[in-house]
């Protein structure tokens, strides 16, 4: 019985660590996607402004 309790304790500790690591990876991916979309939108806006400037000239 003692071995089973030790095994479950160890298993749950590693399971908790795994869940925390997965959550961090998901959060990092969400932040990365948001930053990339923001950068792409900013670059597109700059590109459109440059085209307008050259069209006016």
Secondary structure in CASP SS format (residue, H / E / C, confidence):
PFRMAT SS
TARGET T0000
AUTHOR 0000-0000-0000
METHOD secondary structure of the structure
MODEL  1
X C 1.00
X H 1.00
X H 1.00
X H 1.00
X H 1.00
X H 1.00
X H 1.00
X H 1.00
X H 1.00
X H 1.00
X H 1.00
X H 1.00
X H 1.00
X H 1.00
X H 1.00
X H 1.00
X H 1.00
X H 1.00
X H 1.00
X H 1.00
X H 1.00
X H 1.00
X H 1.00
X H 1.00
X H 1.00
X H 1.00
X H 1.00
X H 1.00
X H 1.00
X H 1.00
X H 1.00
X H 1.00
X H 1.00
X H 1.00
X H 1.00
X H 1.00
X H 1.00
X H 1.00
X H 1.00
X H 1.00
X H 1.00
X H 1.00
X H 1.00
X H 1.00
X H 1.00
X H 1.00
X H 1.00
X H 1.00
X H 1.00
X H 1.00
X H 1.00
X H 1.00
X H 1.00
X H 1.00
X H 1.00
X H 1.00
X C 1.00
END
